[in-house]
Amino acid sequence: MSPLDKMWASFIAIGLMVLASLLITFARNKTTGIIRFVLSLVAFLMFIPIFIYMVVSLL
């Protein structure tokens, strides 16, 4: 994998991490009940591709 591809993989991981963080912040501050649970679950599940992109950018 070229260094440029590794850079893009790390940028994607960083962007997904920011998006997950904003989603958790929104869920905790603005929502309640099942909507809060669903948004938190989506943000948590986003960590799977974040982890994959992180590992790809390190190898």
Phi, psi and omega in degrees: 000133183285158178301328179293320177295322177295323178296315180294323178296320179290323176297319178296317179298317179295317179297318178294324178295318178296316180297318178295321179295316178295323179294318177295317179298316178297316182298320182284328185267330190244347186237165176219166172070219186292328178297318178298318179296316182295315179296320177294322178294318178298316179296320178294318180292338176293342180288343176294305177293330176300314180297318180297313179296325179296314180295319179298320182288339179274333183276000000 
